[in-house]
């Protein structure tokens, strides 16, 4: 026997009653759990991060891959650097990316140990300016001026 489940069809409906959305989702997908919800939230955070960010190549950062740096505007997670992985030189919608927290932990995508060491060194060298940009205390122009390559 197949059950029919009606899931809200608009963001406004979900926002108005998120508990109802979750009940409907679980009715249609009984194994939907907190792990699945967390994975969905992480995917949304990664997607959202692309909205308020600037990218820099190795000439600015010293990191072999292009780095994307964002502000906290509209973001529901802590500060991270996003990395272009494949291709390593720029972001493409169908390309691979990875994210590393300002604590130096890879939290999304695959980061080789060599690339992770580069990113960690860059964060240590530039922590103050990265946090200033994250907190929107400085402009993108000032960020570019203050960044030091590894």
N, C-alpha and C positions, 0 to 999 in steps of 0.2 A: 504494500500500500504506500502511495506517495502522498505526503502532506504538502499543502500549499501554504506558504508563509508570505505575508505582506510586510515588506520592509519599507520604512519611510523613503520617499523618493526625492526629498530635497534637503539641503543643509539646514534650512529653516526648521523643518520638522525635527531633525536630529537635535538641533540646539534647543528647541522648545521642550523636548522630552527625551533626553539621552538614555534614561533608564528603559523607556519603551523601545528605542532603537536596539539596545543591548538585548532585551528579551526577544525581539523579533530575530535578531542575528543568531542568538543561541538556539532558537526554535528551528532555524534552517540549517544550523551548523552546530550540533550538540557538543562537539569537542572544542568549541571556541572557548579559550581560557585566558588567564592573565598573561601567559607567555605569548599567545597570539595577539592580544591587545597591545602588549609592550612592543612587539615586532611591528605592528601597524603604526603605533605612535612614533617609533624610530624612523620608519619609512616616511611618514608625513613630515617629521622634523628635518630629515635630509632634503626632502623636496622643497620645504619651506625655506631652508637655508639659502637656496639659490637666489632668492629675491633681493636680498640686501647684502651683496658681497662685491668685492673687487678682486681681480686676479693679478698675480705677479709671476713672472717667469724667473728662471735661474739667474738672469742678469741682476735682478733685484734681491733675490733671497739666497742665492747660492745653492738652493735645493734643485736637484736634477729635474723634478716634476713641477708643473705649474701649481701654484698654491692659491687657494681662494680664501679670503679673509672676510668675515662678516661682522656686522654690529649685532646687538641684541634685539634690534627692532623686530617685534612680532615673533620672536623665537621663544619656544617653551623648553629650552634645554640650555645647558651651560656652554661656555665658549669652546669653539673647535676650529681647527683648520681643515679645510676640505682640499683634497689632492686629486689632480687628474692622474689616473693610473694608466688607462689605455684608451686613447693615446695619452702619453704623459705630458704633452706640450700644450694641450688646450682641452676645454670642456666640450663634450658633445652629448646630446640628449641620449644617444645610444651607447655612449662610452662608459668605461668603468671609472668609478671614483672611490675614494676612501676618506674617512674622517679620523682625526686625532684630537683628543682633548688637550687643553692647555696643561694638563698634568702629564702629557706625553703618552697617553694610552690610545691605541687604535680601537675605535668603537664601531666602525662600519667599513666594509670593504676589506680587501687584502692589501696589506702594507708589508713589503719585504723588510727584513731586519736592517738592511743598509739604508733604505729610505726612512724608516722609523728613526734611526740614529740621526740622520740629517734633520728631520723635522724636530726632534727633541732638542738638538743643538740650536736650531733657529728659534724655538720657543724660549729657551733659556736666555739667549742673547737679546731677544726682543720682547720679553714678557711685559715690561711696563708699557711700551707703545701698543702692543697687541691688546692689552686690557683697556688702555685709554680709548682705542678705536672701538672695541666691543661695547664700552660704556657710552659711546658717542660723545666723548669729551673732545675729540679731535676730528678734523676733516680727513677725507681720503688723501688730499694733497699733503697734509702734515704727516699722515701715516707713511706715505711714500718717501718723504724727506727724512724721516727718523729711522726707518727700517735699516738694519745692518745685515749684510749677507754673511753667511757662515764661511 
